[in-house]
Amino acid sequence: MTYRDLLFDIDDTLLDFRAAEESSLQGLFSQLQIDLTPVIRERYAAINRQLWEQFERQEITREMIFERRFPQLFEEFQLAGPQDGLTAEQRYREGLNQGYVQIQHAQELLTRLQASHQFNLYIVSNGVAKTQRLRLEASGLAPFFTKVFVSEAVGHQKPAIEFFDAVQKGIDHFLPEQALIIGDSLTSDIQGGLNAGIPTVWFNPQHQAANLIQPTYEIDNLLHLLPIVMA
């Protein structure tokens, strides 16, 4: 199969979101002079994950995630009031803007893809538009991409077919069978590809077990994408 348009997720595919999240959380709790215990960290991760899963199922809006996660966390642990939780959200997201550690081999992969002159590279992300653009610029990865599609600007989120309809309309001469979605999330990236009829590559460095959502390809190292697209 010949692939032409490569659609990359950002978080935990090209940029290490977990590192950015940990740094931002540490900075936030340091500012608040609250001890970020393992229990609090794990509970935040669970609350955040549940809210994003609800968002992917279109049960809540993205704004509701930001309105709920820290107020809920603070209420559960009696750390502060709801308004303090909203202020914490703002500070946390400011910290995330500074998180741009690259996943291993990201720059090398993109450099080799670009140098081949065979592919058009795009971003498809469920993140906040301002945050994602700032992180791409700061990481040095922005120049590799022809266009950036972020759910906040598109008006729909992965895996909704409407998100990928907008992507297809935004790319000249787009053919689903000649495109490839590369991402770490089964529920947004891989399911999105299934919804849109676009082949997928699951980036799975942790070797998680797949469920009913099956990718076209699976890799545990970004450079392993090269044999797939250059075969």
N, C-alpha and C positions, 0 to 999 in steps of 0.2 A: 504494500500500500504506500502511495506517495502522499506525504503530509506537507502542507504549505503554511497553514496558519496555526501557530502554537499559542495556546491560551493558558497563561500561568496564574495560579493563585499566588498570594504574597506570603501570608502568615504561616510559618512553619513549613514553607515550601522553598521560598527564596530568602526570607528574613526570619531570624529566630525570635518569634513572638514570645516564646516562653521566657527567654532571657530578658526581653524588654519588659514583660509583665512583672517578673520578679524584681527587676531594678526599680520599676515605677512603684510597686507595692512597698518595697523597702524604703524608698524615699518618702512616700506618703506617710507611712506610720512613724518614720523618724521625725517628720515635721509635726505630726500630731502628738509626739512623745508618748506613743502607745507601743507596747511590745508586740511585735508581729510573731506570735507563737505558731508552731506547726499546725495546731488545731484551727486557729483563725485562718491561716493560709489555705488549708484544705477545705474549709467551709466556704471561703470566698470562691475557690475554684469550682466547687459543686454548684453554688448559686449561679455563678456566671455561666457555667456550662448549661445548666437547665434553662436559663433565660435565652441563650443563643439557640438552643434546640427549639424552644417555643417560637422564636423569631423565624427560624428556617421553615417551620410548619405554618407560618403566617398566622399564628395565634396572637402575637403581640407585635408592636412596632419596635424599631430599633431604639427610639427615644425612651420607650418603657424599660428597656434593659438598663439604660443609664440612670433612669429615675429610681430604679428598684434595687440594684445590686448592693450598693453601699448602705443605703438606709436599712435594708433588710439585715445585712451583716451587723451593722452597728446596733440595731434593735435586739437581735438575738444574743449578742455578747454584752449588751448594755454598755457600749463604748461611748455613745453620744446620742443626740437626738436626730430626727429625720433631716432637719436642715443641715446639720453637720455632715450627714451622709451625702447630701447633694453637693456640698462644698468639696468634700473628699473626692467625689467623682470628677469634678472639674480639675482638681490638682493631679489626680491619677492620670487623666487623659493628656494633660500637659506633659507628664513624664513619659507617656507612651510615644509622644511625638519624637522623643529623642532616642527611641529604640530602633537601631538599624544594624544590628549585628547580622552579618550574612550567614546563611546556611553554608556548610562546607561545599566547595566546588561551584557555588552559584555563579560567581563572576567568570570562572573558567568556562562553564557550560554556555553561558550567554555569549561570551566572546567567540567561542568556536561556532556557535549557531549563526551568529551575525556574520562572521568571516566567510561562511560557506555561501552566502548570498542565495540560499535556497528557501529561506523562511521569513515570514512576517511574525513578529513577536508582539503579544498583547498581554495586558493584565486583566484578570477577572477576579474581583475581590468583593467580599461582603463587608469590608471595613468602612470606617468613616472617611469620606473623601479627603478632607484636609490632612488627617493623620497619615493616610496611606501615601499621599503625594509627598508630604514632608519626609517620610521615611525612605521612599524611593530615591528622592533627590539626595538626601544626606548619605545614603549608602553607596551612591555612585551608580546605581542600577537604572535610573530613569532613562538615560539616553539609549538604552537597548530597545525600548518599547515604542511601537508606532502609535498606540492608543492605550489609554487606561480606562477600564470600565469598572466603576465602583457602585455598589448597590444604592448608596445614598443618592448619587447623581442619576442613576438609571431609573430609580423609582420602584425597583423590585430587587429581591435578593435571590442568590442561589439557594436551593436548586430550582426555583420557579422557572417555568418555561418562558415566562415573560422577560426574565433577565436575559436569557440567551437569545430570545427574539430580538431584543435591543442590540445585543452583540452582533448578531448576523446582519442587521440593518446598518450597523456602524462600520462594517468591514466590506470593502469593495470586492465583488465577485466571490463572496463567501460560499463555500460548499462544505456542508457538515462532514461528509466522508473524507475530506482533505484537511480537516482540522483535528486538533488534539488538545484535550484539557489535561493539564498537569497540576495535581493538587494533593494535599495530605488528608482531606476530609472525605470519607465515604458518603456522608449524608448531604454535603453541599456540592462538592466538586464532582464526585463520581455519579451520584444520583442526578445531578444537574446534567451531566453528559448523557445519561440514559434517557432523561426526559426530552432532551433536545436532539437525540440521534447523533451525538458527536462522540467519537472514540475517546477513551480516557486512559490516563496513566496515574495510578495511585502511588504517590511517594510515601513509602512506609518504612522508614529507617528503624522503627522500633519493632518491626515484624509482628504487628498486631494481627489477630485473626480476622479475616473478612467475614461478613455476615451474608445476608441475602443480597446485598448490593455488590455486584461483581464488576471490577474494572476490566477494561480491555487488556491492559498491561499493568505490571507491578514492578517497582524498582525500590531499592533501599539506598541508592547512591545517585545523586543527580547526574553524574556522568554516564550512568547506565541508560539515560535517555538517548544518547547519541546513536547507539546501534539500532534503536527502534526507528528513529526518523531518518537515518542516513543509510538504512539497509538497501 
